[in-house]
Amino acid sequence: MTTIAFLEDVYNQSLVANVHPRDWTNPEPASSYNLVVLGGGTAGLITAAGAAGLGAKVALVEREHLGGDCLNVGCVPSKALLRAARAAADVRDAGQYGVEVPDGARVNFPAVMERMRRLRSEISPHDSAQRYRDELGVDVFLGEGRFVDSDSVEVDGRHLRFHRAVIATGARAMPLPIPGLAEVGYLTNETVFSLTELPKRLAIIGAGPIGCEMTQAFARFGSQVTLLEVMPQILIREDKDAAALIQAALIRDGVSLVLGCQLTGVERDGQDTVLRVKKDGQREEVRVDAVLLGVGRAPNVEGLNLEAVDVEFDTKQGVKVDDRLQTTNPRIYAAGDICSPYKFTHMADALARVVIQNTLFVGRAKANALTVPWCTYTDPEIAHVGLYAHEAEKQGIAIQTFYQEMGQVDRAVLEGDTEGFVKIHTKAGKDTILGATIVARHAGEMISELTLAMVGGLGLGTLARTIHAYPTQAEAIKRAADAYNRTRLTPRVKSLFTRWLAWTR
């Protein structure tokens, strides 16, 4: 595990004072804890806060910074940058709305980064050591935690005895085995947010969600961005129609895409970083000022002494758990990125709640029963929940798909957000929602309606009967639901209805 080195300024000093105070004194351990939580990221924080709120005696151990990736080097700083990038694009495109912007408008990158650091520091008290100790009653231990045996953890020379323990140590950026990359150096999510100058030329390796989000942001800030991906399309796990729209958006923002390529090596040539690329049998080079890895995560299993407590793990997949998030040691559970293939903050939160039920009660909560939405925060965004069409086909499930283009929704037209769609898959012949994909500027907000419907067992018929405020972009969901209703008007039903109307005249 690496230690995050924050840029020294007043905002980061405030951040660190909250999430890893230099003058922190670890408490004297209680004689025993209902729950000892290793890791102070989202999963660990929610587990500790929720258990303490129920009256449990809880210890929380964090070696680095409370808040984990989400607060420090993930969701919070990245979304601050994405908002600034969207503002830059809105200024660039203002002429389409009749707003004249003087020539010479530019992005002040140091100011963008300073805003990000300020907002991150303002959010950090929620995850602070002091709050968890003083307001929530959690014993917070800052230091390296490791299992001693099946009922105790050691940290800072102290032994914490527990009835149950939870591993929530998360994951980190994983280096790629590209010859020369380590020697030349590169950025990851753990270092990119400490930049103070905008790279003039930036290569981003990996066209997954992180890679695509950062690609668009830095292109809008003014970098010449080259996005390299080994697969033939970006966002390979997403709906192909959705990925194609995002790909077109990146190209409009000036991104150079190199897809279906192989990186054969990286080297330094004077001030340039040179990436050697092989594509379609041809060799070429990409010259940049910086490289950002936008793909690859490794679970933080090192140093926990898991072998001593019979907890099975894999250095690539993380800690092995069952549906109840119990490890191979029945007294020890895990939650979050350390054990889940869904490496999202909201999933870590949900898994923490499963762990609370199963560790403090005679729990039967199961992680595989969760309905999990996710979103890639490009512009437009892609949000998804449930099954994709190809997954349904692979499982032998017959489906119907209802499709609504955003360009036919009044609010989207008025906003200039016509690129995108709502695509909803139902069980064939029924209104049961099996999955959905939304591409829209605020798709992440819109997907919750469909997620709620799936969790509550509500079908498209119910959504069609639900009044949606006009004009809103969420009206696209109602229109897709109306399309389902029209399928119920079969020729036979239509014939009977026509005869009825004729009889009542």
Number of C-alpha atoms within 10 A of each C-alpha: 13 8 9 13 9 17 15 9 12 11 19 18 14 18 28 19 20 23 27 20 17 10 7 13 10 15 13 11 15 14 9 17 20 18 26 29 29 29 31 32 29 31 33 32 26 21 31 32 20 18 24 21 14 10 11 17 19 27 27 26 30 26 17 20 26 30 28 25 21 16 24 27 21 18 13 18 23 22 16 18 22 21 16 21 23 17 15 19 17 13 16 15 14 13 11 10 11 8 10 12 12 7 6 6 10 11 16 11 19 13 12 17 21 16 17 22 25 18 16 21 22 13 15 21 18 15 22 23 28 20 16 20 16 10 10 17 19 23 24 26 26 26 17 17 25 20 21 18 15 20 19 21 23 18 20 12 10 15 20 24 23 23 16 20 27 27 26 31 29 29 23 19 18 15 15 12 11 13 14 15 19 13 10 14 14 17 17 19 22 18 15 17 20 18 13 14 10 18 19 15 20 23 27 25 23 23 27 19 21 21 22 24 22 26 30 27 26 23 24 24 24 19 19 20 28 22 24 24 25 17 15 11 19 26 24 14 11 19 19 13 14 22 18 15 18 25 19 11 17 24 13 12 19 17 21 17 18 22 17 15 18 19 20 14 16 23 18 17 9 7 9 14 24 23 22 17 19 18 14 8 9 8 13 11 14 17 20 20 16 20 26 21 21 27 20 17 16 19 23 22 22 11 11 19 16 20 11 12 18 15 19 14 19 12 12 15 16 21 27 18 20 14 13 20 28 21 22 17 14 14 16 25 27 30 32 29 29 28 29 22 11 14 16 20 21 16 24 27 19 21 29 29 19 22 28 23 18 18 24 15 9 8 13 13 18 16 20 12 9 13 15 16 21 21 20 21 23 24 26 22 21 29 25 27 22 21 17 20 21 11 12 17 12 9 9 9 14 13 20 17 18 19 21 21 19 25 17 13 21 18 19 23 14 12 12 13 19 21 18 23 25 26 23 29 24 23 16 13 12 14 19 18 26 23 25 25 28 30 32 27 23 20 26 20 13 20 24 16 12 25 22 12 16 19 13 9 11 16 19 27 17 13 20 18 12 11 9 15 9 10 12 13 24 23 21 26 28 22 20 22 24 17 18 24 15 9 10 12 12 10 10 9 11 12 12 12 13 11 11 11 10 9 8 6 5
